[in-house]
Amino acid sequence: MRNEYGYFLSGNERLHYLKSGKGKRLLLAFHGYGNDAGSFASIEHYLANDFTVLSFDLPHHGKSTWGDAPLAKQDLARLVDMMKKEYHVEKISLLGYSLGGRVCLSIIELVPESIDHVTLLATDGLVKNWYYSFFTATYLGKKMFRHMLEKPARYFKVMDWFKKWHMVHPSRHKFALHALSSVEARDLLLKVWPAMSLLVPSPSELKSIIRQYQIPVSLFMGVNDRIMPPRLGEQFKSGLDTVRLHLLERGHRLFDDENAEQIAKSLL
């Protein structure tokens, strides 16, 4: 049961986090797009005796308050440093789901010497996403992205055409329609994508760092996941002795009460 919370401050921005467990080891957890810090409750239950778990609300999620500035890599490095000092640990472990996995991968790039173990669930960031880079890092892409979210109706036919000619998988088509389906959904996407745009790890650099520092990584992928298909995990772990790939009979919604213990054991 959680009864403590806190905030990590970066100027006027604040990342809210929930604290659970009383263990000597420290775990930083980051949820997926559209979720919040409470997402890992079923997993945290099994970690309470070994870990102190800090589960963060990402920018524009949960109780975090965040403006227009993107979450920067130096923010993450400072967050890790502050939490290590506050909880008197030399190393931390990481848990990330989907978008939160990309945050974990960015932390590995930044402070590999501070990492004990990493568990990633249907993680983003294993390969370069050229669409995301175009829409968040180029002038033309940013203009198109904003226009699409402000006037989405004219883009529905384009997405349907892509689906008809098998240029996009039906699951990604469904995700895109959901992201444009309401004012609230479009507003969240318009805020979150730019806010996370600086956290784009390099897969080749990551693999080199993991190999050099011998960082243990447990990678859980859903057999039926069309958003982050398991082949991405297979490609990423190739040549890395410390990366273990676990395939679950799930889609992108990878964890629940039934497999929470199995996922927790990867950290224990």
KENU-873323 format. One record per atom (N, C-alpha, C, CB): x, y, z; residue in one letter. Coordinates in steps of 0.1 Angstrom, whole numbers, padded with zeros to 4 digits, always signed. Glycine has a CB too. Layout:
N
XYZa ...
// end
This chain:
268
+0008-0012+0000m +0000+0000+0000m +0009+0013+0000m -0010+0000+0012m +0005+0022-0009r +0013+0034-0009r +0007+0045+0000r +0013+0040-0024r +0015+0051+0008n +0010+0062+0016n +0019+0074+0015n +0007+0058+0030n +0029+0074+0006e +0039+0084+0005e +0040+0089-0010e +0052+0080+0011e +0043+0101-0012y +0045+0106-0025y +0055+0118-0024y +0031+0111-0031y +0060+0122-0036g +0069+0133-0036g +0069+0139-0050g +0083+0129-0032g +0078+0149-0052y +0079+0156-0065y +0094+0158-0068y +0072+0169-0065y +0098+0156-0080f +0111+0160-0085f +0109+0173-0092f +0117+0148-0094f +0117+0183-0089l +0115+0196-0094l +0126+0200-0104l +0116+0207-0083l +0121+0206-0116s +0131+0210-0126s +0126+0224-0130s +0131+0201-0138s +0131+0235-0124g +0126+0248-0126g +0112+0249-0121g +0127+0252-0141g +0103+0253-0130n +0089+0254-0126n +0081+0241-0128n +0082+0265-0133n +0088+0231-0134e +0082+0218-0137e +0083+0208-0126e +0088+0212-0150e +0073+0199-0124r +0073+0190-0113r +0069+0176-0118r +0064+0194-0102r +0077+0166-0115l +0073+0152-0118l +0069+0146-0104l +0085+0144-0124l +0056+0142-0104h +0051+0136-0092h +0055+0121-0092h +0035+0137-0092h +0057+0115-0080y +0060+0101-0079y +0053+0095-0066y +0075+0098-0079y +0050+0083-0067l +0045+0075-0056l +0056+0066-0050l +0033+0067-0060l +0056+0065-0037k +0066+0056-0031k +0060+0044-0024k +0074+0065-0020k +0066+0033-0026s +0061+0020-0020s +0073+0012-0016s +0051+0013-0029s +0071+0002-0007g +0081-0007-0003g +0091+0000+0007g +0089-0011-0015g +0098-0009+0014k +0108-0005+0024k +0121-0012+0022k +0102-0007+0038k +0124-0017+0011g +0136-0024+0008g +0148-0015+0007g +0135-0033-0004g +0160-0021+0008k +0172-0013+0007k +0176-0010-0007k +0184-0021+0014k +0171-0018-0017r +0174-0015-0031r +0164-0004-0036r +0174-0028-0039r +0169+0004-0046l +0160+0015-0051l +0156+0012-0065l +0167+0028-0050l +0143+0012-0068l +0138+0010-0081l +0130+0023-0086l +0128-0002-0082l +0134+0028-0098l +0126+0039-0104l +0118+0033-0115l +0136+0050-0110l +0105+0036-0115a +0095+0030-0125a +0089+0041-0133a +0085+0021-0117a +0087+0038-0146f +0081+0048-0155f +0070+0041-0163f +0092+0054-0164f +0058+0046-0163h +0046+0040-0169h +0046+0043-0184h +0033+0045-0163h +0035+0038-0191g +0033+0040-0205g +0025+0052-0209g +0028+0028-0211g +0023+0054-0221y +0015+0066-0226y +0001+0064-0222y +0016+0067-0242y -0005+0075-0216g -0018+0075-0211g -0021+0069-0198g -0027+0069-0221g -0010+0063-0192n -0012+0057-0179n -0007+0067-0168n -0004+0044-0178n -0005+0061-0156d +0000+0070-0145d +0009+0062-0135d -0011+0077-0138d +0013+0068-0125a +0023+0062-0115a +0017+0049-0108a +0027+0072-0105a +0003+0048-0109g -0003+0037-0102g -0003+0024-0110g -0017+0040-0098g +0003+0025-0122s +0002+0013-0131s +0009+0001-0126s +0008+0017-0145s +0019+0002-0118f +0027-0009-0114f +0023-0015-0101f +0042-0005-0114f +0012-0012-0096a +0008-0017-0082a +0009-0032-0081a -0006-0012-0079a +0004-0039-0091s +0004-0054-0090s +0018-0059-0089s -0003-0060-0102s +0028-0053-0096i +0042-0057-0096i +0049-0053-0083i +0049-0052-0108i +0046-0041-0078e +0052-0036-0066e +0050-0044-0054e +0048-0021-0064e +0038-0051-0054h +0034-0059-0043h +0045-0070-0040h +0021-0066-0046h +0051-0075-0050y +0061-0086-0048y +0075-0080-0045y +0061-0094-0061y +0077-0067-0047l +0090-0061-0045l +0092-0054-0031l +0092-0052-0056l +0081-0053-0024a +0080-0044-0012a +0091-0047-0002a +0067-0045-0005a +0095-0060+0000n +0105-0063+0010n +0119-0061+0006n +0104-0078+0014n +0122-0060-0007d +0135-0059-0013d +0138-0045-0018d +0138-0069-0023d +0127-0038-0023f +0129-0025-0029f +0121-0014-0023f +0125-0027-0044f +0127-0002-0023t +0119+0010-0023t +0116+0014-0037t +0127+0021-0014t +0103+0015-0040v +0099+0018-0054v +0094+0032-0055v +0088+0008-0059v +0100+0040-0064l +0095+0053-0068l +0089+0052-0082l +0106+0064-0067l +0076+0054-0083s +0069+0053-0096s +0065+0067-0100s +0057+0043-0095s +0070+0071-0111f +0069+0085-0116f +0057+0087-0125f +0081+0090-0122f +0050+0098-0124d +0041+0103-0135d +0049+0110-0145d +0030+0112-0129d +0049+0106-0157l +0056+0113-0168l +0050+0127-0171l +0056+0104-0181l +0057+0135-0178p +0051+0149-0181p +0037+0147-0187p +0060+0156-0191p +0028+0156-0182h +0014+0157-0187h +0006+0144-0184h +0014+0159-0202h +0010+0136-0174h +0003+0125-0169h +0001+0126-0154h +0011+0112-0173h -0009+0120-0149g -0011+0119-0135g -0011+0133-0128g -0001+0110-0128g -0003+0134-0117k -0003+0146-0110k +0010+0154-0113k -0003+0143-0095k +0017+0150-0123s +0029+0159-0127s +0024+0172-0134s +0038+0151-0136s +0030+0182-0131t +0027+0195-0138t +0039+0199-0147t +0024+0206-0127t +0036+0201-0159w +0047+0203-0169w +0043+0213-0180w +0051+0189-0176w +0051+0222-0183g +0048+0232-0194g +0052+0227-0207g +0055+0245-0190g +0057+0237-0215d +0060+0234-0230d +0074+0228-0232d +0059+0247-0237d +0083+0230-0222a +0097+0226-0224a +0097+0210-0224a +0106+0231-0213a +0105+0204-0232p +0106+0190-0232p +0114+0185-0220p +0113+0185-0245p +0112+0173-0216l +0120+0167-0205l +0134+0164-0211l +0113+0153-0200l +0144+0170-0205a +0157+0169-0210a +0165+0158-0204a +0164+0183-0209a +0176+0154-0211k +0184+0143-0206k +0191+0147-0193k +0195+0139-0216k +0195+0160-0192q +0201+0165-0179q +0191+0164-0168q +0206+0179-0181q +0178+0165-0170d +0168+0164-0160d +0168+0149-0155d +0154+0167-0165d +0169+0140-0164l +0169+0126-0160l +0182+0123-0152l +0168+0117-0172l +0193+0128-0156a +0206+0125-0149a +0205+0131-0135a +0218+0131-0157a +0199+0143-0134r +0198+0149-0121r +0188+0142-0112r +0194+0164-0122r +0178+0137-0118l +0168+0129-0110l +0175+0117-0104l +0156+0125-0119l +0182+0109-0112v +0189+0098-0107v +0199+0101-0096v +0196+0090-0119v +0206+0112-0098d +0216+0116-0088d +0210+0120-0075d +0225+0127-0094d +0199+0127-0076m +0192+0131-0064m +0186+0119-0056m +0181+0141-0067m +0180+0110-0063m +0174+0098-0057m +0185+0089-0051m +0165+0091-0066m +0196+0088-0057k +0207+0080-0052k +0212+0086-0038k +0218+0079-0062k +0213+0099-0038k +0218+0106-0026k +0207+0105-0015k +0221+0120-0029k +0195+0107-0019e +0184+0107-0009e +0182+0093-0002e +0171+0111-0015e +0184+0083-0010y +0182+0069-0005y +0195+0062-0002y +0173+0061-0014y +0206+0069-0003h +0219+0064+0001h +0222+0050-0006h +0219+0062+0016h +0221+0051-0019v +0225+0039-0027v +0235+0043-0038v +0212+0033-0034v +0243+0033-0042e +0253+0035-0052e +0247+0032-0066e +0265+0026-0050e +0237+0023-0067k +0231+0019-0079k +0216+0019-0078k +0236+0006-0084k +0209+0020-0089i +0195+0019-0090i +0191+0008-0100i +0188+0033-0094i +0178+0003-0099s +0172-0005-0109s +0161+0003-0116s +0166-0019-0102s +0157-0002-0127l +0148+0005-0135l +0137-0004-0140l +0154+0012-0147l +0124+0001-0141l +0113-0006-0146l +0105+0003-0155l +0104-0012-0134l +0103-0001-0167g +0096+0008-0177g +0087+0000-0186g +0106+0016-0185g +0075+0006-0188y +0065+0000-0198y +0063+0009-0209y +0052-0002-0190y +0065+0004-0222s +0062+0012-0234s +0070+0025-0234s +0047+0014-0235s +0063+0036-0234l +0070+0049-0234l +0079+0050-0222l +0059+0061-0234l +0075+0045-0211g +0084+0045-0199g +0097+0037-0201g +0077+0040-0187g +0096+0027-0209g +0108+0019-0213g +0118+0028-0220g +0105+0007-0221g +0113+0037-0228r +0122+0046-0235r +0130+0055-0226r +0115+0055-0246r +0123+0059-0215v +0129+0067-0204v +0140+0059-0198v +0119+0072-0194v +0137+0046-0195c +0148+0038-0189c +0160+0036-0198c +0142+0024-0186c +0157+0034-0211l +0168+0033-0220l +0177+0046-0221l +0163+0030-0234l +0170+0057-0220s +0178+0070-0220s +0186+0071-0207s +0168+0082-0220s +0181+0066-0196i +0189+0066-0183i +0201+0057-0185i +0180+0062-0171i +0200+0046-0191i +0211+0037-0193i +0222+0044-0201i +0207+0024-0201i +0218+0052-0211e +0228+0059-0219e +0235+0070-0211e +0221+0066-0231e +0227+0076-0202l +0233+0087-0194l +0242+0083-0183l +0221+0096-0189l +0237+0073-0175v +0245+0070-0163v +0246+0054-0162v +0238+0075-0150v +0253+0048-0171p +0253+0033-0171p +0260+0028-0158p +0261+0028-0183p +0269+0035-0153e +0276+0031-0141e +0267+0030-0128e +0288+0040-0138e +0256+0036-0129s +0246+0037-0118s +0235+0026-0119s +0240+0050-0117s +0236+0018-0129i +0225+0008-0131i +0228-0006-0126i +0222+0007-0146i +0218-0011-0118d +0220-0024-0112d +0213-0034-0121d +0213-0025-0098d +0200-0032-0124h +0192-0041-0132h +0181-0033-0139h +0186-0053-0124h +0177-0038-0151v +0166-0031-0159v +0156-0041-0163v +0172-0023-0171v +0143-0038-0161t +0132-0047-0166t +0124-0038-0175t +0124-0053-0155t +0122-0042-0188l +0115-0034-0198l +0103-0042-0203l +0124-0030-0209l +0091-0036-0203l +0079-0042-0207l +0074-0036-0220l +0068-0042-0196l +0073-0044-0231a +0068-0039-0244a +0074-0025-0247a +0053-0038-0244a +0087-0024-0245t +0093-0011-0245t +0094-0004-0259t +0107-0012-0239t +0093+0009-0258d +0096+0017-0270d +0111+0020-0270d +0088+0031-0269d +0117+0024-0281g +0131+0028-0281g +0141+0018-0285g +0134+0033-0268g +0136+0005-0288l +0146-0005-0292l +0151-0003-0307l +0139-0019-0291l +0143+0004-0315v +0147+0007-0328v +0144+0022-0331v +0140-0002-0339v +0151+0028-0341k +0148+0042-0344k +0135+0043-0350k +0159+0047-0354k +0127+0052-0345n +0113+0055-0350n +0114+0068-0359n +0103+0057-0339n +0115+0066-0372w +0117+0077-0381w +0105+0086-0381w +0120+0072-0395w +0093+0080-0380y +0080+0089-0380y +0081+0098-0368y +0068+0080-0380y +0084+0093-0356y +0084+0101-0344y +0095+0112-0345y +0087+0092-0332y +0106+0108-0350s +0117+0118-0352s +0113+0129-0362s +0130+0111-0357s +0106+0125-0373f +0102+0135-0382f +0092+0145-0376f +0095+0128-0395f +0082+0139-0369f +0071+0148-0363f +0075+0156-0351f +0059+0139-0360f +0086+0153-0345t +0090+0160-0333t +0103+0167-0334t +0091+0150-0321t +0111+0165-0344a +0124+0170-0345a +0127+0178-0358a +0134+0160-0344a +0117+0179-0367t +0119+0187-0379t +0109+0198-0380t +0119+0178-0391t +0112+0209-0386y +0103+0220-0387y +0090+0216-0394y +0109+0232-0394y +0092+0210-0406l +0080+0205-0414l +0072+0195-0406l +0085+0200-0427l +0078+0186-0400g +0071+0176-0392g +0063+0181-0381g +0081+0165-0387g +0069+0191-0374k +0062+0197-0363k +0049+0205-0368k +0071+0207-0355k +0050+0212-0379k +0039+0219-0385k +0028+0209-0389k +0044+0227-0397k +0032+0198-0395m +0022+0188-0400m +0015+0181-0387m +0029+0177-0408m +0023+0179-0377f +0018+0172-0365f +0007+0181-0359f +0030+0169-0355f +0010+0194-0357r +0001+0203-0351r -0012+0204-0360r +0007+0216-0348r -0010+0205-0373h -0021+0207-0382h -0030+0194-0381h -0016+0209-0396h -0024+0183-0381m -0032+0170-0380m -0040+0169-0368m -0022+0158-0381m -0035+0174-0356l -0042+0173-0344l -0053+0184-0343l -0033+0174-0332l -0050+0195-0349e -0060+0206-0349e -0071+0204-0359e -0053+0220-0352e -0069+0198-0370k -0079+0195-0380k -0078+0180-0385k -0077+0205-0393k -0082+0171-0376p -0080+0157-0378p -0089+0151-0389p -0082+0149-0365p -0100+0156-0391a -0110+0150-0400a -0105+0147-0414a -0123+0159-0402a -0097+0155-0419r -0092+0153-0433r -0081+0142-0434r -0086+0166-0438r -0076+0138-0422y -0066+0128-0422y -0072+0114-0420y -0056+0131-0411y -0084+0113-0416f -0090+0099-0414f -0090+0091-0427f -0104+0101-0409f -0094+0098-0438k -0094+0090-0451k -0080+0086-0455k -0100+0099-0462k -0070+0094-0452v -0056+0090-0455v -0052+0078-0447v -0046+0102-0452v -0055+0078-0434m -0052+0066-0426m -0059+0054-0431m -0055+0069-0411m -0072+0055-0434d -0080+0044-0440d -0074+0039-0453d -0095+0048-0442d -0069+0048-0461w -0062+0044-0473w -0049+0036-0471w -0059+0056-0482w -0042+0040-0461f -0030+0033-0457f -0033+0019-0452f -0022+0041-0446f -0044+0018-0444k -0048+0005-0439k -0052-0004-0451k -0059+0006-0429k -0060+0001-0460k -0066-0006-0471k -0055-0013-0479k -0075+0002-0480k -0044-0005-0481w -0033-0010-0490w -0022-0016-0482w -0028+0001-0498w -0025-0020-0469h -0015-0027-0461h -0002-0019-0459h -0012-0041-0467h -0003-0006-0458m +0008+0002-0456m +0010+0005-0441m +0007+0015-0464m +0000+0002-0433v +0000+0003-0419v -0007-0009-0413v -0005+0017-0414v -0002-0014-0402h -0009-0025-0395h -0022-0021-0389h +0000-0032-0384h -0033-0029-0389p -0046-0025-0383p -0045-0020-0369p -0055-0037-0384p -0035-0026-0361s -0034-0022-0347s -0029-0007-0346s -0025-0031-0339s -0019-0004-0355r -0014+0010-0355r -0025+0019-0360r -0001+0011-0363r -0033+0015-0370h -0044+0023-0375h -0054+0025-0364h -0051+0015-0387h -0057+0015-0356k -0066+0017-0345k -0061+0027-0335k -0069+0003-0338k -0048+0026-0332f -0041+0035-0322f -0042+0049-0327f -0027+0031-0320f -0039+0051-0340a -0040+0065-0346a -0054+0071-0345a -0035+0065-0360a -0064+0063-0348l -0077+0067-0348l -0081+0071-0333l -0087+0057-0353l -0077+0063-0324h -0080+0066-0310h -0073+0079-0306h -0075+0054-0301h -0061+0081-0310a -0053+0093-0306a -0060+0106-0312a -0039+0092-0311a -0068+0104-0323l -0074+0116-0329l -0089+0117-0326l -0072+0116-0344l -0094+0108-0318s -0108+0106-0317s -0115+0116-0309s -0111+0093-0311s -0108+0123-0299s -0115+0133-0291s -0105+0144-0288s -0119+0126-0277s -0111+0155-0284v -0103+0167-0281v -0093+0164-0270v -0112+0179-0276v -0097+0156-0260e -0088+0152-0249e -0077+0144-0253e -0096+0145-0238e -0080+0134-0262a -0069+0125-0267a -0059+0133-0276a -0076+0114-0275a -0064+0142-0284r -0055+0150-0293r -0047+0159-0284r -0063+0158-0303r -0053+0165-0274d -0046+0174-0265d -0034+0167-0258d -0055+0181-0255d -0037+0155-0253l -0027+0147-0247l -0015+0144-0256l -0032+0134-0241l -0018+0140-0268l -0008+0136-0278l +0000+0149-0281l -0014+0130-0290l -0006+0160-0283l +0000+0173-0287l +0010+0177-0276l -0010+0183-0289l +0007+0174-0264k +0016+0177-0253k +0027+0167-0250k +0008+0179-0240k +0023+0154-0250v +0033+0144-0246v +0044+0141-0256v +0025+0131-0244v +0040+0140-0269w +0051+0137-0279w +0062+0148-0279w +0045+0137-0293w +0059+0161-0279p +0070+0170-0278p +0077+0170-0265p +0065+0184-0281p +0070+0167-0254a +0076+0167-0241a +0087+0156-0240a +0066+0165-0230a +0085+0145-0247m +0094+0134-0246m +0104+0133-0258m +0086+0121-0245m +0104+0143-0267s +0111+0143-0279s +0126+0142-0278s +0107+0155-0288s +0132+0147-0267l +0146+0147-0265l +0151+0133-0260l +0150+0158-0256l +0142+0125-0256l +0146+0112-0251l +0145+0101-0261l +0138+0108-0238l +0154+0101-0271v +0154+0092-0282v +0168+0085-0282v +0152+0099-0296v +0169+0074-0275p +0181+0067-0274p +0186+0061-0288p +0180+0055-0264p +0199+0059-0289s +0205+0053-0301s +0206+0038-0298s +0218+0060-0304s +0199+0029-0305p +0200+0015-0303p +0215+0010-0303p +0192+0007-0313p +0222+0014-0313s +0236+0010-0314s +0245+0014-0302s +0243+0014-0327s +0243+0027-0298e +0250+0031-0286e +0246+0024-0274e +0247+0046-0284e +0233+0021-0272l +0228+0014-0261l +0234+0000-0260l +0212+0013-0262l +0234-0007-0271k +0240-0020-0271k +0254-0020-0267k +0238-0027-0285k +0262-0010-0272s +0276-0009-0268s +0277-0007-0253s +0282+0002-0276s +0269+0002-0248i +0270+0005-0234i +0266-0007-0225i +0260+0017-0230i +0255-0014-0229i +0251-0026-0221i +0262-0036-0221i +0238-0031-0227i +0268-0038-0233r +0279-0048-0234r +0291-0043-0226r +0283-0049-0249r +0295-0031-0226q +0306-0026-0219q +0304-0027-0204q +0309-0012-0223q +0292-0023-0199y +0290-0023-0184y +0283-0036-0179y +0281-0011-0181y +0281-0045-0188q +0275-0058-0185q +0262-0056-0176q +0285-0066-0177q +0253-0047-0182i +0241-0044-0175i +0230-0055-0177i +0235-0030-0179i +0225-0061-0166p +0214-0071-0168p +0201-0065-0172p +0212-0079-0155p +0196-0069-0183v +0183-0064-0188v +0173-0075-0190v +0185-0056-0202v +0161-0074-0184s +0151-0084-0187s +0140-0077-0196s +0144-0089-0173s +0138-0083-0207l +0130-0077-0218l +0118-0086-0220l +0138-0075-0231l +0106-0081-0216f +0093-0088-0218f +0086-0082-0230f +0085-0087-0205f +0082-0091-0239m +0075-0087-0251m +0062-0096-0252m +0084-0088-0263m +0052-0090-0258g +0039-0098-0260g +0040-0105-0274g +0027-0089-0259g +0037-0117-0274v +0036-0125-0286v +0027-0119-0296v +0032-0140-0284v +0016-0113-0291n +0006-0107-0300n +0006-0092-0301n -0008-0112-0295n +0017-0086-0296d +0019-0072-0296d +0022-0067-0311d +0030-0067-0286d +0013-0059-0317r +0016-0053-0330r +0022-0039-0329r +0003-0053-0338r +0022-0033-0317i +0027-0020-0316i +0042-0021-0314i +0021-0012-0304i +0046-0030-0304m +0060-0033-0302m +0062-0048-0304m +0065-0029-0288m +0063-0053-0316p +0063-0067-0319p +0076-0074-0313p +0062-0070-0334p +0075-0087-0310p +0086-0093-0303p +0099-0094-0311p +0082-0107-0299p +0098-0093-0325r +0110-0093-0333r +0119-0082-0330r +0106-0093-0348r +0114-0071-0324l +0122-0060-0321l +0131-0064-0309l +0114-0047-0317l +0125-0071-0300g +0133-0076-0288g +0144-0086-0293g +0124-0083-0278g +0140-0095-0302e +0150-0104-0308e +0162-0097-0314e +0143-0114-0318e +0159-0087-0322q +0169-0079-0329q +0178-0072-0318q +0163-0069-0338q +0172-0067-0308f +0180-0059-0298f +0189-0068-0290f +0170-0051-0289f +0185-0079-0286k +0193-0087-0277k +0204-0095-0284k +0184-0097-0270k +0204-0095-0297s +0214-0102-0305s +0228-0096-0302s +0211-0100-0320s +0236-0105-0297g +0250-0102-0294g +0252-0097-0280g +0255-0092-0303g +0241-0096-0272l +0242-0091-0258l +0239-0103-0248l +0231-0080-0256l +0249-0107-0241d +0248-0119-0232d +0240-0115-0220d +0262-0123-0228d +0239-0103-0216t +0232-0099-0203t +0217-0095-0206t +0239-0087-0197t +0213-0096-0218v +0199-0093-0221v +0191-0106-0222v +0197-0085-0234v +0180-0107-0215r +0171-0119-0215r +0158-0115-0220r +0170-0126-0201r +0153-0122-0231l +0140-0119-0237l +0130-0129-0232l +0141-0120-0252l +0119-0124-0227h +0108-0133-0222h +0095-0130-0230h +0105-0130-0207h +0090-0140-0237l +0078-0138-0245l +0065-0142-0237l +0079-0146-0258l +0056-0133-0236l +0043-0136-0229l +0032-0137-0239l +0041-0125-0218l +0022-0145-0236e +0010-0146-0244e +0001-0134-0242e +0002-0160-0241e +0005-0123-0246r -0002-0110-0244r +0000-0102-0257r +0003-0103-0231r -0008-0091-0257g -0006-0080-0267g +0002-0069-0261g -0020-0075-0272g -0001-0057-0264h +0007-0046-0259h +0005-0043-0244h +0005-0033-0267h -0008-0046-0240r -0011-0045-0225r -0005-0058-0219r -0027-0044-0223r +0008-0056-0215l +0016-0068-0212l +0014-0074-0199l +0030-0064-0215l +0011-0066-0189f +0012-0071-0175f -0002-0069-0168f +0023-0064-0167f -0004-0079-0159d -0017-0079-0151d -0014-0087-0139d -0029-0084-0159d -0024-0090-0131d -0022-0097-0119d -0017-0111-0121d -0036-0098-0111d -0020-0117-0133e -0016-0131-0135e -0001-0132-0138e -0023-0136-0147e +0005-0122-0144n +0020-0124-0146n +0028-0114-0138n +0022-0122-0161n +0022-0107-0129a +0030-0097-0121a +0041-0103-0113a +0020-0089-0111a +0039-0115-0108e +0050-0121-0100e +0061-0125-0109e +0044-0134-0093e +0059-0130-0121q +0069-0134-0130q +0078-0122-0134q +0063-0141-0142q +0071-0111-0136i +0079-0099-0140i +0087-0094-0128i +0069-0088-0145i +0081-0094-0116a +0088-0089-0104a +0100-0098-0102a +0079-0090-0092a +0100-0111-0104k +0111-0120-0102k +0123-0116-0110k +0107-0134-0104k +0121-0110-0122s +0132-0106-0130s +0141-0095-0123s +0127-0101-0144s +0135-0088-0114l +0142-0078-0107l +0148-0083-0094l +0133-0066-0103l +0142-0094-0089l +0147-0100-0076l +0158-0109-0079l +0135-0107-0069l 
// end
